[in-house]
Amino acid sequence: MGNVFEKIYEVVRKIPEGKVATYGQIAYAAGNAHWARVVGYALHVNPDPQKIKCYRVVNRDGRISPAFAFGGENRQRTLLKNEGVSVDKDGFVDLEKYRVDTFLLMI
């Protein structure tokens, strides 16, 4: 899994400040569209949260994680807000506005 996790971390590092990506986008850009759940596992054991900003990853509906590994839902909300990403009261990000183009994650 180490090599797979490294691919995932490489993609997550490409998410620009003020943008988010879905688990599925990360999986696709890392080489396998079926790895969305693996992306979640990789982010849960993120070895370097300062450089691998996993708080920028949301689910396919734009929902932030209620079990965010590095401080819970409120921490993820705060980190995104600090980058200018709005999260509504129900924990959703407007994907039309904030989702990064998958192509940018692949180059």
Secondary structure, 3 states (H helix, E strand, C coil): CHHHHHHHHHHHCCCCCCCEEEHHHHHHHHCCCCCHHHHHHHHHCCCCCCCCCHHHEECCCCECCCCCCCCHHHHHHHHHHHCCCCECCCCEECHHHHECCHHHHHC
